[in-house]
């Protein structure tokens, strides 16, 4: 007897990684929460590590087997196709035009439209033209979109703020206590891809200016790794910085609960999951002066927006001098913001409403 899933949604991404937001926060969560079929179509190859990380999710690679990929897409015409990134979404847009079936496509815009290059903007507009529903991950992401297209596609646009899997964070915290800080260091942490957008270079300047009892951990991988390592060497801060590379989600949680302050100096974001996860772990956070961070701050009593190195340093030292009770209070407030405004369950209730509109 075959299993009957509540909904059948196919996620489409450029590539799959262990920390991929579309795979973790969409496919895996819905599979576990709603007993839905978990299926991902990706342009890049899928190695055995990914199959082990997501053993219950069916993943199909265009680069490995284009014919099979197209066949799976063809047989998915009665399912909802949810695209998340411009390049892979564009391929799906054209393939579904060529295939002799009608498709229901939902496209999520995960970033600030103004920050995309001209080619990406063009791809996004083509994708949104063919989509039955368009979702933006934050109000600031929506506001960055050109007014003409907001009016043109008003009836199919939805703003659904990104959320965090709070239950997953709590399960980890229950079974993993904070480790003893043997070296009495003040632990700063950043989570994000190593690329210009994430602005980790500013973090390196900041840690250079802080006393030797401060330590920075940067979690993530990306094209800027060699550049950042060179800056670390040039600034002679090898003993003050750890770069972990890409690590499993649970290991990210381990670093978060064992850190003192989370910092995100990003130049632009959609709605940053790393920030929300840090807040759900009850960490004080310091964030750059960009619209999505302001959205988060507007829901909080804390003022954690910074612009200059000096502002970051001033607030880092302020938190360092807080008593344990004061820090616990900051952590409690941050967690409440996530509980009230950024839960993954709330996010998916809104996506369910969008999916239900597609006939």
C-alpha positions as CSV (number, residue, x, y, z in Angstrom):
1,X,0.0,0.0,0.0
2,X,1.5,3.3,-1.1
3,X,1.8,6.3,1.3
4,X,-0.6,9.2,0.5
5,X,1.0,12.5,1.3
6,X,-1.0,15.6,2.3
7,X,0.7,17.8,-0.3
8,X,3.2,17.2,-3.0
9,X,5.7,20.0,-3.3
10,X,8.9,19.9,-5.3
11,X,11.7,22.3,-4.3
12,X,14.0,23.5,-7.0
13,X,17.5,24.9,-6.1
14,X,20.8,25.6,-7.7
15,X,22.6,23.3,-5.4
16,X,22.1,21.3,-2.2
17,X,24.2,21.7,1.0
18,X,23.7,20.5,4.6
19,X,22.8,24.0,5.7
20,X,20.6,24.8,2.6
21,X,17.7,27.0,3.7
22,X,15.2,25.7,1.0
23,X,16.1,22.1,1.9
24,X,16.1,22.4,5.7
25,X,13.5,25.0,6.4
26,X,11.1,23.9,3.6
27,X,11.5,20.3,2.4
28,X,12.8,18.6,5.5
29,X,10.6,20.6,7.9
30,X,7.4,19.9,5.9
31,X,8.3,16.3,5.5
32,X,8.7,15.9,9.3
33,X,5.9,18.2,10.4
34,X,3.2,17.4,7.8
35,X,4.3,14.0,6.5
36,X,4.7,15.4,3.0
37,X,6.7,13.9,0.2
38,X,10.2,15.4,0.2
39,X,11.6,16.0,-3.3
40,X,14.3,18.3,-4.5
41,X,15.4,19.1,-8.1
42,X,18.9,20.6,-8.3
43,X,21.2,21.7,-11.1
44,X,24.4,20.5,-9.4
45,X,25.6,17.0,-8.6
46,X,24.5,15.3,-5.3
47,X,27.3,13.5,-3.5
48,X,26.9,10.7,-0.9
49,X,27.4,13.0,2.0
50,X,24.2,14.9,1.1
51,X,22.3,11.6,0.6
52,X,23.4,10.7,4.2
53,X,22.4,14.1,5.5
54,X,18.9,13.9,3.9
55,X,18.2,10.2,3.7
56,X,14.4,10.5,3.4
57,X,14.4,13.3,0.7
58,X,14.4,12.3,-3.0
59,X,17.0,14.4,-4.8
60,X,17.5,14.6,-8.6
61,X,20.4,16.3,-10.3
62,X,20.2,17.9,-13.8
63,X,24.0,17.8,-14.3
64,X,24.1,14.0,-13.4
65,X,21.2,12.9,-15.5
66,X,19.3,15.6,-17.5
67,X,16.9,13.1,-19.1
68,X,15.8,11.7,-15.7
69,X,15.6,15.3,-14.3
70,X,13.2,16.3,-17.1
71,X,11.2,13.1,-16.7
72,X,10.7,13.8,-13.0
73,X,9.6,17.3,-13.7
74,X,7.2,16.1,-16.4
75,X,5.6,13.7,-13.9
76,X,5.3,16.5,-11.4
77,X,2.8,18.6,-13.2
78,X,0.1,17.9,-10.6
79,X,2.5,18.9,-7.8
80,X,3.5,22.4,-6.7
81,X,6.9,23.4,-8.1
82,X,8.6,25.8,-5.6
83,X,11.6,27.6,-7.0
84,X,14.1,29.4,-4.7
85,X,17.0,30.7,-6.8
86,X,17.1,32.6,-10.1
87,X,19.3,30.3,-12.2
88,X,17.5,27.0,-11.4
89,X,14.1,28.8,-11.5
90,X,14.8,30.1,-15.0
91,X,15.6,26.6,-16.2
92,X,12.3,25.4,-14.8
93,X,10.4,28.3,-16.4
94,X,11.7,27.4,-19.8
95,X,11.4,23.6,-19.4
96,X,7.8,23.9,-18.2
97,X,7.1,26.0,-21.3
98,X,8.4,23.2,-23.6
99,X,6.7,20.3,-21.8
100,X,3.1,19.6,-22.9
101,X,1.6,20.0,-19.4
102,X,0.5,22.9,-17.2
103,X,2.5,23.5,-14.1
104,X,1.9,25.3,-10.8
105,X,5.0,27.3,-9.9
106,X,5.6,29.3,-6.7
107,X,8.8,31.4,-6.6
108,X,10.3,32.8,-3.4
109,X,12.6,35.8,-3.6
110,X,15.2,35.3,-0.8
111,X,17.1,38.6,-1.0
112,X,17.0,42.3,-1.6
113,X,16.1,42.8,-5.3
114,X,18.3,45.9,-5.6
115,X,21.4,44.0,-4.7
116,X,21.2,41.5,-7.6
117,X,23.3,42.1,-10.7
118,X,21.5,43.0,-14.0
119,X,21.6,39.4,-15.3
120,X,20.0,38.0,-12.0
121,X,17.4,40.8,-12.0
122,X,16.4,39.8,-15.6
123,X,16.2,36.1,-14.6
124,X,14.1,36.9,-11.6
125,X,11.6,39.0,-13.6
126,X,11.2,36.2,-16.2
127,X,10.7,33.7,-13.4
128,X,8.1,35.9,-11.6
129,X,6.3,36.4,-14.9
130,X,5.7,32.6,-15.2
131,X,5.0,32.0,-11.5
132,X,1.5,31.5,-10.2
133,X,2.5,33.0,-6.8
134,X,5.4,35.2,-5.8
135,X,6.7,35.3,-2.2
136,X,9.1,37.7,-0.5
137,X,11.0,36.6,2.7
138,X,10.7,40.0,4.4
139,X,8.9,43.3,4.0
140,X,12.3,44.9,3.1
141,X,12.8,42.4,0.4
142,X,9.3,43.3,-1.0
143,X,10.0,47.0,-0.7
144,X,13.2,46.7,-2.7
145,X,11.1,45.4,-5.7
146,X,10.3,47.9,-8.5
147,X,6.9,49.6,-8.0
148,X,5.8,48.9,-11.5
149,X,6.0,45.1,-11.0
150,X,4.5,45.3,-7.6
151,X,1.4,46.8,-9.1
152,X,1.5,44.6,-12.2
153,X,1.6,41.3,-10.1
154,X,-0.2,42.6,-7.0
155,X,-2.7,39.8,-7.0
156,X,-0.1,37.0,-6.9
157,X,2.4,38.7,-4.5
158,X,2.7,37.6,-0.8
159,X,5.1,38.7,1.9
160,X,6.0,35.7,4.1
161,X,8.8,36.3,6.6
162,X,11.4,33.7,7.1
163,X,11.2,31.5,10.2
164,X,13.3,29.3,12.4
165,X,12.7,25.7,13.4
166,X,12.4,26.5,17.2
167,X,11.6,23.0,18.1
168,X,14.8,21.7,16.5
169,X,16.9,24.3,18.4
170,X,15.2,23.4,21.7
171,X,15.7,19.7,21.2
172,X,19.4,20.4,20.7
173,X,19.6,22.7,23.8
174,X,17.9,20.1,26.0
175,X,20.4,17.4,25.2
176,X,23.5,19.6,25.0
177,X,24.6,21.8,27.9
178,X,26.9,24.8,27.4
179,X,30.5,23.8,27.8
180,X,32.9,25.3,30.3
181,X,34.9,28.1,28.9
182,X,38.4,26.8,30.0
183,X,40.3,29.8,28.5
184,X,38.1,32.5,29.8
185,X,37.7,34.0,26.4
186,X,34.8,36.2,25.2
187,X,33.4,34.1,22.3
188,X,32.1,36.0,19.3
189,X,30.4,34.1,16.5
190,X,29.3,34.7,12.9
191,X,27.4,32.2,10.6
192,X,27.2,32.8,6.9
193,X,28.6,32.0,3.5
194,X,32.1,33.5,2.9
195,X,31.3,36.0,0.3
196,X,31.4,39.8,-0.1
197,X,27.7,40.2,0.9
198,X,28.4,38.8,4.4
199,X,31.2,41.3,5.0
200,X,33.3,39.1,7.3
201,X,36.2,41.4,6.6
202,X,34.8,43.9,9.0
203,X,34.7,41.3,11.7
204,X,38.4,40.7,11.3
205,X,39.1,44.4,11.7
206,X,37.0,44.5,14.8
207,X,38.6,41.4,16.5
208,X,42.0,43.0,15.7
209,X,41.0,46.0,17.8
210,X,39.7,44.1,20.7
211,X,41.8,42.8,23.6
212,X,43.4,39.4,23.4
213,X,40.7,37.7,25.6
214,X,38.3,38.0,22.7
215,X,37.9,35.2,20.1
216,X,36.0,35.1,16.9
217,X,34.6,32.0,15.2
218,X,33.4,32.3,11.6
219,X,31.2,29.4,10.4
220,X,30.7,28.9,6.7
221,X,32.4,28.3,3.4
222,X,32.6,30.3,0.1
223,X,34.6,32.1,-2.5
224,X,36.1,34.6,0.0
225,X,37.8,32.0,2.1
226,X,41.4,32.6,0.8
227,X,40.9,36.3,0.9
228,X,39.8,36.2,4.5
229,X,42.7,33.9,5.5
230,X,45.1,36.3,3.9
231,X,43.6,39.2,6.0
232,X,43.9,37.1,9.1
233,X,47.6,36.5,8.4
234,X,48.2,40.1,7.5
235,X,46.6,41.3,10.7
236,X,48.5,38.7,12.7
237,X,45.3,37.4,14.4
238,X,45.6,33.7,13.8
239,X,45.2,33.1,17.5
240,X,42.1,35.2,17.8
241,X,40.1,33.7,14.8
242,X,38.7,30.2,14.0
243,X,37.2,29.4,10.6
244,X,35.3,26.2,10.7
245,X,34.2,25.8,7.1
246,X,30.8,24.2,6.3
247,X,29.5,22.1,9.2
248,X,26.2,20.3,9.9
249,X,23.3,22.3,11.4
250,X,23.6,20.7,14.8
251,X,27.3,21.7,15.1
252,X,26.2,25.2,14.3
253,X,23.8,25.1,17.2
254,X,26.7,23.8,19.4
255,X,28.8,26.8,18.5
256,X,25.9,29.2,19.1
257,X,25.1,27.9,22.6
258,X,28.8,28.1,23.6
259,X,29.3,31.7,22.3
260,X,28.7,35.0,24.1
261,X,27.7,37.3,21.2
262,X,26.5,36.8,17.6
263,X,27.5,39.4,15.0
264,X,26.2,39.8,11.5
265,X,27.8,42.7,9.6
266,X,26.2,41.7,6.3
267,X,25.9,44.4,3.6
268,X,22.5,43.0,2.5
269,X,20.1,40.2,3.4
270,X,16.6,38.9,2.7
271,X,15.7,37.8,6.2
272,X,18.8,36.1,7.8
273,X,18.2,32.7,9.3
274,X,21.5,32.7,11.1
275,X,20.5,35.8,13.1
276,X,17.1,34.3,14.0
277,X,18.8,31.0,15.1
278,X,21.2,32.9,17.3
279,X,18.3,34.8,18.9
280,X,16.4,31.5,19.4
281,X,19.5,30.2,21.3
282,X,19.1,33.3,23.5
283,X,22.3,35.0,22.4
284,X,22.8,38.8,22.4
285,X,23.2,39.9,18.7
286,X,24.8,42.8,17.0
287,X,23.6,43.5,13.4
288,X,24.5,45.8,10.6
289,X,22.4,48.8,9.6
290,X,20.3,47.2,6.8
291,X,16.5,47.0,6.3
292,X,15.9,43.4,7.3
293,X,17.9,43.8,10.5
294,X,15.9,47.0,11.3
295,X,12.7,44.9,10.8
296,X,14.0,42.5,13.5
297,X,15.0,45.4,15.8
298,X,11.6,47.0,15.4
299,X,10.1,43.9,17.1
300,X,12.5,44.1,20.0
301,X,13.2,46.3,23.0
302,X,17.0,45.8,22.4
303,X,18.9,48.2,20.2
304,X,21.5,46.1,18.4
305,X,22.1,47.9,15.1
306,X,25.7,49.0,14.4
307,X,27.3,50.8,11.5
308,X,31.0,51.5,12.3
309,X,33.7,49.3,13.8
310,X,33.6,51.6,16.9
311,X,29.9,51.0,17.4
312,X,30.4,47.3,17.3
313,X,33.3,47.4,19.7
314,X,31.4,49.7,22.1
315,X,28.4,47.3,22.2
316,X,30.6,44.2,22.4
317,X,32.3,45.6,25.5
318,X,28.9,46.7,26.9
319,X,27.6,43.1,26.7
320,X,30.9,41.8,28.0
321,X,30.4,43.9,31.2
322,X,26.9,42.8,31.7
323,X,26.1,40.6,34.7
324,X,24.9,37.0,34.2
325,X,21.4,38.1,35.1
326,X,21.5,41.0,32.6
327,X,22.7,38.7,29.8
328,X,20.0,36.2,30.6
329,X,17.5,39.1,30.2
330,X,18.8,40.0,26.8
331,X,18.7,36.4,25.7
332,X,15.1,36.0,26.9
333,X,14.0,39.1,25.0
334,X,15.7,37.9,21.8
335,X,14.1,34.5,22.1
336,X,10.7,36.1,22.6
337,X,11.1,38.0,19.4
338,X,11.6,34.8,17.5
339,X,8.8,33.0,19.3
340,X,6.4,35.9,18.5
341,X,7.4,36.8,15.0
342,X,9.7,34.3,13.3
343,X,8.7,30.7,14.0
344,X,8.9,28.2,11.1
345,X,5.4,26.8,11.9
346,X,3.9,30.3,11.4
347,X,5.8,30.7,8.2
348,X,4.5,27.4,6.8
349,X,0.9,28.2,7.7
350,X,1.2,31.2,5.4
351,X,2.8,29.1,2.7
352,X,-0.1,26.6,3.0
353,X,-2.5,29.5,2.3
354,X,-0.5,30.3,-0.8
355,X,-0.4,26.6,-1.9
356,X,-4.1,26.3,-1.4
357,X,-4.8,29.1,-3.9
358,X,-3.2,27.2,-6.7
359,X,-5.8,25.1,-8.5
